[in-house]
Amino acid sequence: MNMKKITQQLSIAILLVVGAASCKKEAFNINKNPNDVTDSTIVYNLILPSAQNQTARFVTRNWGWLQNYMSYWARSGTYAPNTQEETYQLTTNFQAQIWTAVFDNNFDYEVMRISAEKAGADFYAGIARIMKAHNFGILVDIYNNVPYSQALKGGANVTPAYDKGADIYKDLLRQIDTGIALIKNANVSDIGPNKSILTDDVMFGELSAAYNNTPYTQQELWAKFGNTLKLRLLVHLMNGGVEANPSGTLGTPGSVVPGFDIAGEIAAIEAEGSGYLDFNAEVQPGYAADKRNPFYSSYVQDEAGTATANSVYYKANKWGIEYYDYDGDARINRFYVAGSQGLRGVEYGAPSDNANAAATLAGIGPGVTRGITAPAWIMSAAEGYFLQAEAMHRGFMSGDAKATLANGIRSSFVMLGLSAAAADNYIAFNATYSDVDYDAASRFDGAPGGLFTIISQKWFALNAIAPYEVWTDFRRVEMSATKKTFTYGESVGYAPGPAISIQPAVPANQQLPIRLLYPQAEYLYNPANVGAEGTISAFNNRIFWDLN
């Protein structure tokens, strides 16, 4: 069979899975082995724009369930309950498309890397390494141990062993280093293997806002992105809670994951010299009416101009939208759009009824739906600033954590279509409240500012944009010795969150899942290796960086 055709067919299959609405039942073909992908003969420069677009689809379209869990969205009363999700009784089929999407996308990057290295196209090879690290980092944060060192080998190994999450993280740091070095040292000229990189690269090439609106070269943009990805991984290793870190100290010995030289790694990033994201990393392949922005085509209208099922299913979560309102946060009108009854949300897990019909509820807002031709985000400048602020607060990085946090808030406002001045007004309006004010003292017997402010502001800013990063914060940063996950809102007098589903079958002491189960396809096609991981619980088997 034609190898190119096989790869294209697999990509189309994944698109169909990712694009399908997951309102009543997860759509996943358990009869396909994601490890058994046949090698492609497509050359590196043709793979790059397609692979980057696939990454954008993965980043923007797979997280409705997590938007619900983190109290941004909830099912409208127009749809019947999603019992598995809303009662937290997760199975091996739940969200299995995430696993498949990562391995499919990373296989493309791996084929690109091999092809590029054979041709001496260092720029492409460097991008492949960095983007694989981006994807694998998210996968580890969801599943912990996964196939890595033996993965992506096609028919040469269809049953790869699982690597430890910590070991994968260590190698991802080195892969990004190598990628940055390859890109910085690449010969970019009108002749040679990198000659079309400016047009082929739809993330930081000539179509990108970052390339056109910043003073940086394409190579500098990639170095900054790679450094920020490294910082994301390193910040995930910083554990302990707001109680252990009230004033910028490292806190208890258990506040960092052993086996990593976090300070040394950050020092190496700063010695590299390119810095971190101060722009949004986005993909722009030239979206048009027939090839729409993937978030828009999933959550607003499809290519035929028809409202999608997701646009009716997902509406504002009552707890979440009211928290934005509680803080007088202007982003409420950018993350949400009013329904017939205004900016009203629905409780997660509420029964299906006309009182919460979709048309009456606030929907997903223009700050994230953006438009048909808008670029698709990969990583926001706001997240980059928040990561730096936490590293500064904990003493791993020099700099002003408060000022850096404020830059993150401003970047969030601007990304959503608001002004930096509006962000400053928001900060001033919430003075003495620790979810916004870094210097705030404790109120309502809750946490003071500092780390609590940073983690809270990531919740406010990353709605729809990076809910997986918010979920990571929720799991790794404890509130106290007895509250082992982060609690939003309570320290400023608002109801504690994220809000748990109100489905009758959910017990009063229900906790949110801390990971997903391995997909059923692994138990069918890679049973010995997945079986070696033991019996997995979505509530008890923690990701390696979760020391709580």
SVG drawing of the C-alpha trace seen along z (x, -y; Angstrom):
<svg xmlns="http://www.w3.org/2000/svg" viewBox="-38 -52 63 61">
<polyline fill="none" stroke="black" stroke-width="0.4" points="0.0,0.0 1.1,-3.6 2.9,-4.8 1.9,-8.4 -1.7,-7.5 -1.6,-5.5 -0.3,-8.6 -2.9,-10.8 -5.7,-8.4 -4.6,-8.2 -4.5,-12.0 -8.0,-12.2 -9.2,-9.6 -7.8,-11.5 -9.3,-14.8 -12.7,-13.1 -12.2,-11.8 -11.0,-15.2 -13.7,-17.1 -16.6,-15.0 -18.8,-16.4 -18.4,-14.4 -21.8,-15.3 -23.3,-11.9 -20.6,-9.3 -16.9,-9.4 -16.1,-8.7 -13.0,-6.5 -12.2,-3.6 -10.7,-1.0 -9.8,1.3 -6.9,-0.8 -3.4,-0.4 -1.9,-3.9 1.6,-2.3 1.4,-0.6 1.9,-3.6 3.7,-3.0 6.7,-5.2 6.1,-8.0 8.1,-9.1 6.9,-12.7 9.9,-15.1 10.4,-17.3 9.3,-20.6 5.9,-19.3 5.3,-17.8 6.0,-20.9 2.9,-23.1 0.5,-20.1 2.0,-18.9 1.9,-22.3 -1.8,-22.6 -2.4,-19.3 -0.8,-20.5 -3.1,-23.5 -6.1,-21.2 -4.8,-19.1 -4.2,-22.1 -7.5,-23.8 -10.1,-21.1 -9.7,-18.3 -10.5,-19.9 -14.2,-20.5 -14.3,-17.9 -11.5,-19.7 -13.2,-23.1 -16.1,-21.5 -13.9,-20.1 -12.1,-23.4 -15.5,-25.2 -15.2,-27.3 -17.9,-25.5 -20.8,-23.2 -23.4,-21.1 -26.5,-23.1 -29.9,-21.8 -30.6,-21.2 -28.5,-18.0 -28.9,-14.9 -26.3,-14.3 -23.0,-12.9 -23.1,-10.4 -19.5,-9.1 -18.0,-12.5 -20.3,-14.2 -20.2,-11.4 -16.4,-11.0 -16.7,-7.3 -14.0,-7.4 -13.3,-4.4 -10.4,-3.5 -12.4,-5.0 -12.8,-8.4 -10.9,-11.0 -8.8,-8.4 -8.5,-10.6 -5.9,-12.7 -3.5,-9.8 -4.0,-9.0 -3.7,-12.6 -0.3,-13.1 1.2,-9.9 -0.2,-10.6 1.1,-14.2 4.5,-13.2 4.9,-10.5 4.7,-13.1 7.3,-15.2 9.5,-12.2 9.3,-11.4 10.1,-15.1 13.1,-15.0 14.6,-11.9 14.0,-13.3 15.4,-16.7 18.5,-15.3 19.3,-13.2 19.0,-16.4 21.0,-18.6 17.9,-20.7 18.7,-21.6 16.0,-24.2 13.3,-21.7 14.9,-19.0 15.1,-21.5 11.4,-22.4 10.5,-18.7 12.3,-18.1 10.8,-21.1 7.2,-20.3 7.5,-16.7 8.6,-17.8 5.6,-20.2 3.2,-17.3 4.9,-14.7 5.0,-17.1 1.2,-17.4 0.8,-13.7 2.9,-13.0 0.9,-15.5 -2.2,-13.6 -1.0,-9.9 2.4,-10.0 4.3,-7.0 3.9,-6.6 5.8,-5.0 8.6,-7.3 12.1,-5.9 10.7,-3.0 7.7,-4.9 7.3,-6.4 9.2,-3.6 6.3,-2.4 6.4,1.3 9.8,1.7 8.2,1.7 4.4,1.8 4.5,2.6 6.7,0.0 7.6,0.2 6.6,-2.6 9.1,-5.1 8.8,-6.8 7.3,-10.3 10.3,-11.8 12.7,-10.3 10.7,-11.6 10.7,-15.1 14.5,-14.9 14.9,-13.9 12.4,-16.5 14.6,-19.2 17.6,-18.0 15.5,-17.6 14.5,-21.2 18.1,-22.2 19.2,-20.3 16.3,-21.8 17.2,-25.3 20.8,-24.8 20.0,-23.3 17.7,-26.2 20.1,-28.9 23.0,-27.4 21.0,-26.6 22.1,-28.1 19.1,-30.0 19.7,-31.2 18.1,-31.2 19.7,-27.9 20.2,-24.8 17.9,-22.6 16.4,-25.4 15.6,-27.7 11.8,-27.6 11.6,-27.6 10.1,-31.1 7.1,-30.0 6.9,-26.4 6.8,-27.4 3.2,-28.5 4.0,-29.1 6.8,-31.6 7.2,-32.1 6.1,-35.0 2.4,-34.6 2.7,-34.8 1.9,-37.8 4.9,-37.1 7.2,-37.4 5.5,-40.5 4.9,-42.4 8.0,-41.7 11.6,-42.7 12.8,-39.0 14.1,-36.8 12.4,-33.5 15.2,-31.7 14.9,-34.0 11.1,-33.3 11.8,-29.5 14.4,-29.9 12.1,-31.9 9.3,-29.4 11.7,-26.5 12.9,-28.2 9.3,-28.8 8.4,-25.2 11.4,-24.2 10.3,-26.6 6.8,-25.1 8.3,-21.6 10.5,-23.0 7.7,-24.9 5.6,-21.7 8.4,-20.3 7.8,-23.0 5.4,-21.5 4.3,-22.5 1.5,-24.9 0.7,-28.4 1.0,-27.7 4.5,-26.5 5.5,-29.4 4.0,-32.6 6.9,-34.9 9.0,-33.7 10.9,-31.0 11.3,-27.5 9.1,-26.1 9.3,-22.5 11.8,-20.0 8.8,-18.2 8.0,-21.4 10.2,-20.3 10.5,-17.0 13.8,-15.3 16.3,-14.3 16.1,-17.6 18.5,-20.6 15.8,-23.2 18.0,-26.2 20.7,-24.9 18.3,-24.3 16.9,-27.8 20.4,-29.2 21.2,-27.4 18.1,-28.9 19.2,-32.4 22.7,-31.7 21.4,-30.7 20.2,-34.3 17.1,-34.3 14.7,-34.8 11.0,-33.8 7.8,-34.4 6.5,-37.9 4.3,-37.2 1.6,-34.6 2.8,-31.4 0.2,-30.7 -0.3,-28.7 -1.5,-30.5 -1.5,-28.4 -3.9,-30.8 -7.3,-29.8 -10.2,-30.6 -13.9,-29.9 -13.3,-26.3 -10.4,-25.7 -11.4,-27.4 -9.6,-28.1 -9.9,-24.7 -11.4,-26.2 -13.9,-28.1 -14.9,-25.2 -15.4,-23.0 -17.1,-25.4 -18.9,-27.9 -19.6,-26.9 -18.3,-24.1 -17.0,-24.7 -20.6,-24.6 -21.5,-27.5 -23.7,-25.4 -23.7,-25.9 -21.8,-22.9 -23.2,-20.6 -20.5,-21.9 -21.8,-25.4 -25.1,-24.3 -23.7,-21.7 -21.0,-23.9 -22.2,-26.9 -20.9,-29.0 -20.4,-27.3 -22.3,-29.1 -19.4,-29.0 -16.9,-30.2 -18.8,-33.0 -19.9,-34.4 -16.3,-34.3 -15.3,-36.7 -18.3,-38.9 -17.4,-38.8 -14.0,-40.3 -15.4,-42.9 -13.2,-41.2 -13.7,-42.7 -12.6,-39.4 -16.1,-38.1 -17.3,-39.6 -14.5,-38.1 -14.6,-34.6 -18.4,-34.5 -21.2,-35.9 -24.6,-36.6 -27.6,-34.4 -31.2,-35.4 -31.0,-35.8 -27.7,-37.6 -24.4,-36.4 -25.9,-33.5 -24.3,-30.1 -25.5,-26.7 -24.3,-24.4 -22.2,-21.5 -24.2,-18.3 -27.6,-20.0 -30.5,-18.0 -31.6,-18.4 -34.5,-20.9 -35.9,-23.9 -34.9,-26.2 -31.3,-25.8 -31.9,-25.6 -28.8,-26.5 -30.3,-29.7 -30.9,-31.1 -27.3,-30.6 -24.1,-32.5 -21.9,-30.8 -18.3,-30.8 -17.1,-34.3 -15.5,-36.3 -12.1,-36.6 -11.5,-32.9 -13.8,-32.1 -12.0,-35.0 -13.0,-34.2 -12.8,-31.9 -9.4,-33.2 -7.8,-33.9 -4.6,-32.1 -4.9,-29.2 -3.0,-29.4 -0.3,-27.0 1.0,-28.9 0.2,-32.4 2.5,-35.1 0.4,-35.4 1.3,-31.8 5.0,-32.6 4.8,-35.5 3.0,-33.5 5.6,-30.7 8.4,-33.3 6.5,-34.9 6.2,-31.6 9.9,-30.8 10.8,-34.2 8.4,-33.9 9.9,-30.6 13.5,-31.9 14.6,-30.0 14.9,-33.0 15.9,-36.6 13.4,-39.3 10.3,-41.0 7.5,-38.4 4.8,-41.1 5.7,-43.1 6.0,-39.9 2.6,-38.7 1.1,-42.1 2.6,-41.7 0.9,-38.3 -2.5,-39.8 -2.0,-42.6 -1.0,-40.1 -4.2,-38.1 -6.4,-41.1 -4.7,-42.1 -4.9,-38.6 -8.6,-38.7 -9.1,-42.0 -9.0,-44.3 -6.4,-46.9 -3.5,-46.9 -5.1,-49.9 -8.2,-47.8 -5.9,-45.2 -4.4,-47.9 -7.9,-49.0 -8.8,-45.4 -5.7,-45.1 -6.4,-48.3 -10.1,-47.5 -9.1,-44.2 -6.5,-45.7 -6.2,-43.7 -7.9,-40.6 -5.3,-37.9 -6.6,-36.4 -5.5,-39.6 -3.3,-41.5 0.2,-39.9 0.8,-41.9 -2.6,-41.2 -2.7,-39.9 -4.8,-37.0 -8.6,-37.5 -11.5,-35.2 -9.0,-32.9 -7.5,-32.2 -4.2,-32.4 -2.4,-35.7 -1.1,-36.9 2.1,-35.7 1.8,-32.2 -1.9,-32.1 -2.3,-35.1 -0.1,-33.6 -2.0,-30.4 -5.4,-32.1 -4.5,-34.4 -3.6,-31.5 -7.1,-30.2 -8.6,-33.6 -6.3,-33.9 -6.2,-30.4 -9.9,-29.7 -10.2,-27.7 -6.6,-28.5 -4.7,-26.0 -7.1,-24.2 -4.6,-21.3 -2.1,-23.8 -4.7,-25.0 -5.5,-21.3 -1.8,-20.8 -1.6,-23.8 -4.7,-22.5 -3.0,-19.1 0.5,-20.2 -0.1,-23.2 -1.7,-22.4 -3.6,-24.8 -2.6,-23.4 -1.5,-20.3 -5.1,-19.0 -6.2,-20.5 -4.0,-18.6 -5.2,-20.4 -5.6,-24.0 -8.8,-25.8 -9.9,-28.8 -12.1,-31.6 -12.4,-30.7 -9.5,-32.9 -11.3,-36.0 -14.7,-35.2 -16.1,-33.4 -17.4,-29.9 -14.5,-27.3 -13.9,-25.8 -13.6,-24.2 -17.3,-23.3 -18.1,-19.6 -20.9,-18.2 -24.3,-18.3 -25.5,-15.1 -27.4,-13.1 -25.0,-10.1 -22.0,-12.2 -21.1,-11.9 -20.7,-15.0 -16.9,-14.3 -16.2,-13.8 -12.8,-14.9 -11.7,-15.7 -9.7,-13.1 -6.0,-13.6 -5.2,-11.8 -6.8,-9.8 -6.8,-6.1 -4.7,-4.6 -6.8,-4.1 -8.5,-0.8 -6.4,-0.5 -3.3,-0.1 -4.9,2.8 -5.8,4.4 -2.6,3.9 0.1,3.3 -1.2,5.3 2.1,6.5 3.6,3.0 0.4,1.2 -0.3,4.1 3.1,3.6 1.9,0.2 -0.6,2.0 -4.2,1.1 -4.6,-2.6 -7.0,-4.8 -8.0,-8.2 -8.1,-9.4 -5.1,-7.7 -2.3,-7.3 -0.6,-10.6 1.6,-12.2 5.2,-12.0 5.4,-15.7 2.3,-15.6 3.9,-15.2 0.7,-16.1"/>
</svg>
